[in-house]
Amino acid sequence: MSDFTVGPLFSSPVITRHSANPILSPGDVPYGPAMVFNAGVTKFKGKYVMVFRNDYGDESKETVAPHHTTNLGLAYSDDGIKWDVRPMPCWSWQDEEVIRVYDPRLTVIGDQCYMCFAVDTKHGLRGGIAVTEDFSSFEVLSLTLPDNRNMVLFPELIGGKYVRLERPMPVYSRGGIDRFDMWMSDSPDLKYWGNSKLLLAVEDVAYANDKVGPGAPPVKTDKGWLTLFHAVDIDRNRGKNGWEPSWKKRYTSGIMLLDPDDPSRIIGKAEAPLLAPEAAYETDGGFRNDVIFPGGMILEDSGEVKIYYGAADTVECLATAHVDDLLKLCLDGANK
């Protein structure tokens, strides 16, 4: 059980939800998923690219199909707002051991695009890293031990090593309940990972009582690595709250700033959520209401930051802010 109840939460005034939201809905996808969400978004070879999660269900939206029907879809855009969805999913993975692949996160390093993902197997949930040049084939470079997920890569080597954020899920050693934190590891080759250390704990976030973990891959600014994270609070008194029989959690997005040379050091962190569920497509009519999960963040030359997030585990949305306002949120939090 959580040790406290989190009250009402609101989005920061520096953030603006796009008027076109949701920017991707199940009806936009030609092969009939019930939910499209938790996308990875980046710029690659002159285009915005989105790899999104598809989940399937029946027409009543009261149940969801078995996990093995989950797969990944692909869309391109010239402006990051209007999307051209490819006619078929770009990747599904089922075999004797693997049940499904989901929750992609995209990072461009050099001239290649790397995708972190989660994969359910018959012997535990694992995090993976794959590389692709065309989003029609994916070479899997590494898979973690169970249980680890929500991994994101930094877009350049730091101290000569690749760096990732991750959320391991140590149920037994954290008291037998959800109590998950954000960690960091590095690698010389994207295959072998180590030097793991705790970056952000649940107790470090005032509006979380359940778990925290990575969101979108960090972006580099002149002040450091601007980094989104997801924060979760649970309230046992919440009702059905979605298509599921019972959904007691609320997901929000926080933001922090990491040292440019040593990203294990948090320079500053906003005291309140950056994005909290408020819009109708975040709070009503979804598979799991009151869920915001950021999976992509793009810093434009103009200073605008595009933040892509899954809403209610059902649709994909876009919010924007100016990078200077986001940095100020983080640094003001550090000075209090």
N, C-alpha and C positions, 0 to 999 in steps of 0.2 A: 504494500500500500504506500501511496505517497504520504509525505509527512506534512503537507499543507495543500490547501486549495487555492488555485490561481483565479483571481477575479476577472472582470471584463478587460479585454485587450483591444488596442486600436492601432492602426497603421500610422507610421510617421507622416507628418504633413509634407515632408519633402518628396514623397512618392506619389506618382500619378498612375492610376490604372488606365490602360489604353481604351479609348472609346469603342474599338472594334472587338473587345473581349466578348466571349472567348475567341481567340484567334485560330484555334483548331478544335473542332467538336467531332463526335462520332459521325455525324451526317456529312462531314467533309471528306470522309475516308471511304473509298468505293467498295471495300471488301467487308464492311458490315460489323466493325467492333462495337461493343456496348460502351467502351470507355477508351479515350485516348489522352494520355497524361504523362507527367514525369519525364519530359523530353530533355535531351541534350541538344544544345544549339550553339553553333559557332559560325565563323566566317572561314570559308575554305575555297581556294581557287576562284575568288571573285564572286562567290555566292554565299548567301546565308544558307546553312544546312541545318535541318532538324531531323533527329532520329527520335522517334517517340514510341512509347509503350502502348500496345493494343491489348485490351482484355475483352473477353466475349461473354455474353450472357443471354438469357431468354428475353422475349419481348416484353414481359411484365416488369422487368428490371427488379425483380424480387430475389433472384438468385444469379450467381455468376457461374459460368461454365468452369470445368476443371482447369487446374493450373496449366496443364499441358497445351492449352489453346493460346496461351500468351505468346506474343511475338513482337517484333519491332518493325515500325513503319518508317518511311523516308519521305521528306518533303524539302523543296527548295524555294527560295524567295529572293527577289531583287531588293526588297526594302526591309525585310525582317518582320513584316506585318501580314501581307497577303502571301499565301503559301500554295504551291503547286505540289499536290500529293501524288506520289508515284502509284501506279495502279495495283501493285502487289507489295506485301511486306518485304523488307530487305533482309531480315534474318530471323530464323527460328532455330531452336536447338533442342531436340529431344533424341535421346538414345537410351541404351540400357541403364545408364547412370543418371543422365541429366533430364530433369523434368521441364524446365523452362529457363529462358533468359529474359531479363527485364531491366528497367531503370537505367538507361544509357546516360553517360556523361561524356561530352566531346571536348578534346583538347588538341589544338594544333601545335606541334613542336617541329620546327623546321618546315619541310615540305610534305609531312605526313600527318594524318589525323589519327589520334589514338582515342579509343573508346573504353572507358571503364563501365562495368556492368555488374549486375547481380545475377547469380545463377542458382536455382534450387536443384539440389541433387537428392538422391535417395539416402545419402549419408550426411546431409547437412547443407546449409546455405553458404555459398562461397562468393567471393568477389573476384572479378577477372579484369584483365586488360587485353585489348585486341588492337590491332592496327589495320587500317584500310586506306586505299588510295581512291576508291571509286564507290564505296558503300554497297557494292554488290557482292563482295567477298571480304571476310574478316579472318585475319590470322591471330589466333589466341596466343599471347606471349606468356601469360602467367595466370595462375589461379591460387587463391589463398587457401589455407586450411579453414574448415568451419570454425566458428561462425563469424563472418566479417562481410560488410557490405557498405554501400553509400560511398564508395571510393571516388576520389577526384584527383587528377594530376595537375601540378603546376605547369605552366606553358613554357618553361625553360629550365635548364639545369641550374641548380643552386649549389655552389661549392663543388662543382664537378659531378653532381649526382642528381638523378631524378628524385622528385619528392612527391608524396601523395598524402592526402588526408583520408581518414577511414573511420568507420564506427564498428569496432568489434562488439560482440554481444555476449558477454560473460555472465550468464544467468546465475550459475551456482555461486561464483565468487562475489556477486553483488547482491546476495541475499535471496536468491531464488525468484527475483522479480525483474521487470524492466527497470534497468538503472544503467543506461548506456551513455558513454562519453565519446568525445572526439579525440582521436589519436593521430599521430604522424609517423611515417616511416620513410626511409630513403633506399635507393638502389643504384648500383653502378650500370645496370643494363636492362631495367624494366622486368627482369625475370626473378632475381634474388633480392629479397627485401629484408631490411633489418634496421637497427638503431631506433627502434620504436619508442615513442615517448608520448605521454599524455599532453594534449594541447588545451582542451577545454572540457571541463567536467560539468555535469548537470548542476551541481551546487553553485557553479560560477554564473549561472543565468537565472535572474530573479523570476522570470516568467516560465520556467521549466521545472517540473517536478518528476519527470519520467525519463526523458532522454534528450540528448543533443547530438548532432552529427553534421557532416559536411552537406553543403547544398550544391551550388554551382562551382565549377573550377575557379580559383582565384584569378583576378586580373591585376596587372602591375600598374601602379601609379607612381608619381614622383615622390609620394610619401611612404609607399610600401605596398604590400599585397592586400588589396581590397577583397574581403572574403565573406561570403554568405554562409550561414549555417541554418539548419532546421532545429527548432526547439519544440518540445512536446510536453503538454500538461495533460493529466488525466483527472477526471472527476467521476467517481463511481455513481453519482446521482444523475448523470446525463442519461437521456432516454435513448430511443432507437436511433435517431440522428443519422438516417441514411437508409440505403437499401438493405444493409446488413441487419440482422436481428437486434444487435446492440453495438453501439460505437461510442466509447467513453472518452476518446482522446480529442485534443485540438492541436493542430500543427501550425506554427507560425515561423516566420523567417527573421533571424537576427543578422547583424552585420558587425564585422570587426576588421581591424587593420593589423597586419602582421609585418614584422621587421623584414625589409627587403633582402638582407643578407642572411638572416637567421629567422626563418618563418616559424620556428618553435617559440618565438617571443612575441607575445601579443602587445602591440603598441597602444591600442585603444579599442574600446568596444562600446557600441551604443547601449544605453541602459534599458531601453524599451524596444519592442519589436520594430523591425522595419516594415514588415507586412503581417497583418493579422486578418483573419477571415471576417469580412464585412459585406462584400458585394453578394448579390443573390446567387451568382454562379459559384460562390465559395461556401455558402451557408445553407443552401436549400436544393433539394432535388437530386443530389449526387449519391454516388455509391457510399462515400464516407464524407459527410458534411463537416465543415469547419476544418478543412485541411488546405494548407498552402505549402507547396514543396518546390523550392527553386532548383532548377537544373541547368540553367544557362545564364551567363552574364557577359555582355559585350560592351566594351568601352569604345564609343565612337570618337572620331577625330574632333567633333564639336564639343566633346565633354559630356554628351548624353550617355547615360548607362541604360542599356536595355536589359531587363531582368525577366527571364522566361520561367514560368512556374506552373505546375499542375495544381488544379483547383478541384476540391471535393473528390479527388481520385477519379475524375470523370472527363475533364476538359483541360486544354492548355491555354494559358493566358500570358499577357505581357504587361509589365509595369515599367515606368521610366523615372529617372531622377538625374540630376546633374552630379557629376563626380565630386565637385567641390562640396556640395551639400552632404554627400555620403561621408566624405572624409571628415567634415566638421562634426557630424554625428558621432563618429568613432572617437575623435580626439577630444571632443567635449566630455564624452563619457570617461575618458582616461583622467581628466582633470578634476573630477568630482570625488 
